[in-house]
Amino acid sequence: MALEGRNAVVTGGGRGLGRSIAVVLAAHGAAVAVWDLNAENAAETVAEIQAAGGKAVAITADVSDSGAVAAAAATSRADLGPVTVLVNNAGISNYVPFAELTENQWDRMIDVNLKSQFLVTQAFLGDMLEAGWGRIVNISSSSAQTGAPSMAHYAASKGGVIGFTKALAIELAATGITVNNVPPGFVDTPLLREGFDVPEVAKRLPMKRPGRPEDIAHAVAYLASAEASYVTGQTLSVNGGRYLV
Ligand code: NAD
């Protein structure tokens, strides 16, 4: 899965899945702009990539803020050149019974998990159209496939990601740009540990283990590769059999 000569952006690349995705894309030869709210964590990801001989830059940005996205896109392009691989990974999660869910909580979830993907994708569409080649991989969630209590706002945002992926895939199908989504199951990241007792969750999973960040990262690398040129609009469920599409 050669990605030499490709410039990639991974949002939320400071920790968890995003860090693993950035590291794996760089290992396949991509130069990676690691975007995150947390500058220190983004710098750690970049240091890990550079220590392995790869090329990466850290960029601090809130992906739900259109001004910040435009500035981060300009910096990424100035540092690396045109970007033709985009992984929309940044996301948040929390658990609120629906009756108690506030308008602000709903709006923040949709802004960070869904609107961000619109903003960042639009920021790099021109680069991809110009190249006649592009790979957009959106991280959704198995919670949008199964439903989940106290997660109406989260599941709605991630269901939106799946619909966004399909619509854009068809609109761009003749341009050389593919658009796919990966809904992770339970993957052992800082985010999962904040909400769940991971060993307890693992007992309920078919494989009796949580996902590893690299399980997701390798699927993303495939979808980002030249080899995946005839795959678009798809949902590649990397979930250890938790939900069968
Ligand atoms: P994480 O919290 O460990 O990492 C998320 C990263 O995104 C953090 O570095 C955070 O700083 C960054 N981020 C959050 N809001 C941001 C913003 N507004 N702008 C820029 N960066 C921002 O989470 P994770 O488990 O690695 O999850 C990554 C993605 O995978 C998310 O979209 C999440 O919803 C999805 N997901 C994770 C799991 C799982 O089991 N871990 C399951 C399903 C879906």
Residues whose N, C-alpha, C, O or C-beta is under 5 A from the ligand:
A	BS01	NAD	G12 G14 R15 G16 L17 G18 W35 D36 L37 N38 A61 D62 V63 S64 N89 A90 G91 I92 V112 I139 S140 S141 S142 P184 G185 F186 V187 T189 P190 L191 L192
